[in-house]
């Protein structure tokens, strides 16, 4: 079913409701005059026979996928995957899994959360690049079957990639998409460029702080300046580790919800009173650790806050405390530690367990990156520092960044921080950028078509996709 048809159907249903508000002709013009559907349709019209391009943005934390021209992805699920170890694979064959070459993968939030024996947690990505191709393919299959619910050969695909992706991996991906999924057209675009487009810029410094790393990536006229990329491992997962250590120090046990049969309300700070489920399967260490991490991530989002000036014990002690209850009912107030933990992102020097002062704080990552770029384009970079990635959603993150950068920006340049207030946009910006790009009429000649691939082989990705 083509988007036009489904849109036309939606319009029909609207028609029945608003019976006879306006005469509906099932033509493009008519649908286009209804603002609700015009973006989706305009693509169909401009891309000729290729209707409904798909956009995939696969990050180290989650997979975002959906149709170009829409404002948010249809699919948003964890990139981590449960892998059933071999001896079990023969026995089980139920609905929510993808089987690839004798391996059984559990994909998507629901199926990942079921406690099972012998299921290890793995990720297809390493350092933002595809490492485990079998697992990656299982994720694509799942996305096509369960979320897109359509045949791969009907839709061109625009995929995001890490700015440091290697030539071999890009070619292998191109080959996979054309040979295995036989898609009609393909395009690869760097995440930072897409983020810039999503924020209406073609030049700017993209500061992306996600799960596994924080990077500053200079973009100029839609191209990435490779020499200016600065990476730091201080990101969401690092904060989770700090939280884990805090709980150990405070002797707070992290009990993931799957273990809890019942719990009683207890006074603040009192030991929790809960019943453990009976007959729990023997889950793997990696799976248990994964669900514990989810508890920590909730704590991170609810409790932590970045101090707006460099951390000061006295000031932190004055901060209002935040009350938080663990899944097992244990609850207490958190004060200074709310500010102390995220401080490591901006000032790694006093974090225990980090070797010396070799790590760069977020502010330094940005200024170092801009400093590595040509002096003529620096004003354009300072003038649009684009903040993106799930980790930047920590309370107070952008305020602190703004403060740090204001102190470091040369007096001759003006600083402008671009940070969307919506959680969705901050998490999905590369996807949104891809959605905009793939639906532009002017973009249509940029695709690598199946014909070009067949004539030029997988090498054409280096030529066509900067």
N, C-alpha and C positions, 0 to 999 in steps of 0.2 A: 504494500500500500504506500503510495507516494505521499509526501507531506502535503501536496496540493489537495489530494483527495481527502486526507484526514482533516485538513483545515476546512475544506469545503463542507465536510460532514459536520464539523463543530459549528460552522456558521449556520448550517441547516438547523441544528438543534437550537441555536440561539434564536433563529427565525421562528421556530415553533413557539418558543417562550414569548418572544416579543411580537407575537403574531401580527404580521403585516405592517411592521414599522417601516420597512423599506423593501422594495421589490428586489429579490435576489437573482442575479444571473450568475450562473456558475463559472464566470470567466475570471481570469486573473485580475482584470481591472477592478471588478466588483470586490474581490477579496482584498485587493491591495488597498481599497479605500477604507477598509476596516482596520484601524491602526493595530488592533490586537494581533492580526496575522501578517501584517505586511512584511516584517523582517524575514520571517521564515520563507515567504513566497518569493521575495525578491531574489533570493539565492537561486531558487529553482528556475526562475526566469533567466537569470544571467548565466548560469552554468549550463544552459542548454539541456542536453540529455542527461547530464550527470546530476542527479537530484540528491540533496541531503548528504553533504560531506560529513564525515565523522571526525571528531577531535579527541585524541587521547593524550592525557597528561599523567604520566606514571612517575610518582615521586617515591621517596624511600619510606614515606609514612602511608600514603593512600593513593589509590588509583582513581582518576577522574576521567569520565568518558561521556560523550553525548553528541548531539547533532549541532553542527555549525549553525550560527544564526540564533541559537537559543541563548538565554542569559545565564543559565547555570547547567552544570552537567547532569545527565540522567543518572549516572552511576557515580557513587563515591563510597569506596569500600577499602579496607586495609590492604596494603601491598603484601603484608605478611601472609603466609600460606601454611596450612597444616599438611605435612607429608606423612602418609601412613607407611611404616616400615614394611619391608617386603613380605615377611611371613603372614602378615594380616591381609595383605592386598587381595589375596585369592578369595577370602571368605566374603568380604563385605561388598555389596554393590547396591547402594540405594541412591536416591535422587540427587542430593546436593553436592555432588563431587564431580571432578573432571578426571578422567582416566587418560593418562598419556604413557605409552610404552610401558605398560605394566605398573606404572606408579599411580597411586591414588592421592589426589590433592583435595584438601578441604578449603574452599574459597568463600569469601564474603563473611560479613560479621556474624550472621546466625550460625553458619555451619562451623565456623572457626571456634565459636564459644562453647560447643558441646564437649564436655570432658570425655576423652577417649584414650584407651591405652595405646601405647606405641605410636603416638602421633607427635612428630617433631615439628617445631616451628622454624620455617626457613623463609628467606627473602630472595627474590630473583635478582635484586640489585646489589651492587657493591660500589660504594663511592659514586652513587648516582647513575652508574652505567649497568647495562644488562650483563649479568654474570651467568645465571642459570637459565638457559634458553628453554628447557623443557617446562620449567615452572612458569616462565614468562608466557609461553604459548598457552598453558593451561589458563592463565589469567585472561588472555585475549579471548580464548574460546568461551570462557564463562561470561565475559562482557557481552560478546555477540549473542550468546544463547539466552542469557537471563535478563540483560538490561536493554540492549539495542533491539533484541528480538527480530533480527533481520539477517539476510544473507550477506556475508562480507563482500561478495563480488558485485554488489549493487552500489557500494558507497566508496568514493575517494576517501583517503585517510590522511589527516594532518596529525603528526605526532611530535610531541615536544622531546627535547633531548638535553642532556647536560652540556654546558658550554665546553667541557673538556672531553667530550665523547671522542673515541678514536675512530680512525678511518675504517679499520677492519670491522668494528662493531656496527658502524653505520651501513656498510655494504651488506653485512650479514642480515641486518634488519630489513633492508630494502628487498633483498632476495626472499626473505621469509614472507613479507607482505605480498609480493607479486606471485611467487611460486606456490606457497602453501595456501594463502587466503585468496589468491587471484583477484586482488582489488583492481579497479579500473585506473586509479591514479594515486600518487603518493607524494607526500612532502614532509621533510624533517625541518623543524625550526628550533633554535635554542630557546630554552625557558626564559632567559633574561630578556630576549628580544620580544617575546610574546607578552611578558609582564609589562614592558614599556608600552607596547601597543594598547594593552588593556587600560593603561592609564593615559592614553591619548598622547604619548610621546614617542619620538623616534630616536631621541638622544637623551641620555640620562644615566645616572649611576644606580643600578639595581642592587639593593641590599636584600638578599634572600636568606632568611633564617628559618630553616625547617627542622626536621628531626635529627638528621645526622651531621649536617654542617651549616655554617653560616658563611656566605660568600658575598663579596662585592664584585660586581661585574659591570665594567663600563660599556655602554652601548652608544654608538655614534652613527647617525643616519641609518639605523636598522641593522648595523653590523656590530659584532662583538670585537672589542679590542683585547685580543688574547693576552698581550703582555701585561695588561692591567688587572688581570683576575687575581684576587686574594682570597684564600680559603682559610677557615678556622674550624676546628672540630667542636668549638663551644656552641652548642645548639640545644634543641629540645631534649635529646637523649641525655646530654650532659647534665641538664637541670634535673632530670628524673633520677640520675645517679646520686646527685647531691641530696635529693629528697629521701632516697632510700637510706643514705647514711644518717640523715637526721632522725629517721624513725628508729634506726638501730641505736643511736645515742640515747633517744628518749625511751628506749625499750617498748616501742609500740609495734605490735605484731601486725603485719599486713595479711589480712585474711580475705582472699578474693570471694565474691558472692557465691561461686559454684559450690563452696564447701559448707555454706551456712544453711541449716534446716530451719532454725528459728532463733530469734534474739529478743532479749528484754531491754526496755529502756533503762539506762543507768545514769546516775548522777555524773556531773562533769568530772573527768579525771578518775572516776572509779573504774576498777577492772571490768572489762566487758563480760556480759553474761549471755553466752550463745551456745546453741547446740550444733554439733557437727553432723552433717548428713551421714547416714550409714551407707555401706556398699558403694563407696566412691571408687571409680576405676583407678588403676595405678597410672597416673598421668606422667608424661615425661617432664624432666626438669625444665626444658625450654618452654613447654606449654604453660606450666605453672608460673614460670617467671613472666611469661607474656601477659597472663591475666592479672598478676600482681602489678605489672607496669601500668595496666589500664586504671587500676585504683590510684596509683601515683599520679597519672596524668590528670585525673579528675581533681585531685588535691592541688596539683600545679595550677590548673585553670581557676580554681575557686579561691585559693588562699594567697598564692604568691603575688608580690607586687614589686616592681622595680622602683628603687628609691630615686627621687628626682634630682638629688645631688649625690656626690660620692658618699658611700655608706659611713655613718657615724653612729657608734654605739649609743651615745646619749640620745640623739635624735630618734633612733630606731626604738628605743625604750619608750618614748612618748607616743609612738604610733598606736592607733586603735587596734585592738586585737580582733582576730577573725575566728569565729567558732566553726569547727569542722567535725563531722562525725564519720568514722570509718564504717565500712559495710557491716562489721560485726557489732556495731553499737557503741564502741569506745568513742568518747567525744571529749574534746578539750579546746582551749583557746590557743591560738598561735600569735606571738607578738613579733619580737625583733627578727626571728628566723624567716618571717615572710619576706623581709627585705634582704636578709643576709644571703639567702641562697641565689636569687637571680643576680646579685651583685657580681658574681663570678663572670657573667657574660660581658660586663663592661670593664671590670677590673680583675683580671685573673691572678694578679700578683699574690693575693692572700688566700687563695684557695688551696686547701690541703691536698696533697697528692698530685699537684701539677708540677712538673719538673721546672724549677726556676721561673724566670719571667719570659720564657720563649714565646708564650701564646699571646696573641693580640686580642684586646677587647674589641667590642663591636665598633666603637668610635674610631679606633686605630685602623681597623680593617678598611673602613671607608676612606680615611685620609691617605692611607698607604696606597690604596688602589688609584685614587685620583692623582697622587704624586707620581705614579708610574706612567701616566698618560702625557701626551704632548701638551705643552703649556698653553697652546692656542685653544684647546677644546676644554680646558679645566672649568672655565666659567659655566659652560653648558652642563657640566656634570654636577658642580655644586648647586646649580640652579634647578636641577630636578633629581633629588635623591629619592628613589622610589622604594618604599618599604613593602616587602611581601613575605609570605611564608607563615605557617601556623605558629611558629615560636614567637613571632613579633606581636602576637595577640596578648602576651603577658601584660597585665595592667601596668601602665606607666612606661612601657618600653619606648614608645615614640617620643614622649616628653623628655626622657633622659637622653635619648639619642640626639634630639634637637639641641639640648643644652650642651652636650659634649661637642657636637659639630660646630655650634656657634662659636665656641671658644677656639676651635682649631681652624676655622675658615679664614683665609687671608682677607685683610680689610678691603682689598680691591674687588672682592667678589661677593655677590649676595647668595645666601643659602636659602634653598626652598626644599622642605621635606614634603613628599607626596605620600600620604598614607590613607588608604580608604578606611572609613569608619565601620564598614560592614565586614563582619567575620567571614562571610562567604567570599567577598571579593579578595580579602587578604589571603585566604587559603587557596582560592581557585584562580588567581590572576593569570597564570600562564594559560589555563584552559580558556578563560574568557578572551584573552588575546588571540588564541587560536581560533576561537569561534568567530571573532570579528574578521580576522585575516582571511579565513577560508570562505567567508561569505562576501568578500569584496569582489566586484566585477573585474577590477583591474588585476586581481590575483589569479584569475582563471588560467592565464597563459603560463603561470609559474609551475603548475603541477608537473611531476614526472608522469607522463602517461604510460599506459601499459605498452603501447607501441614503442615509445622511446626506450623503455626498459628492454624490450625484446631486441631492439636494434643495437643499443649501446651497452647492454649488460649492467651489472650492479654499480659499475664505476660512475655511471651518470649522476649518482647522488652527490658526489664531490663537486661536480660541475654545477648542478642545478640548485643545490641547497647550501648556501654559504655557511 
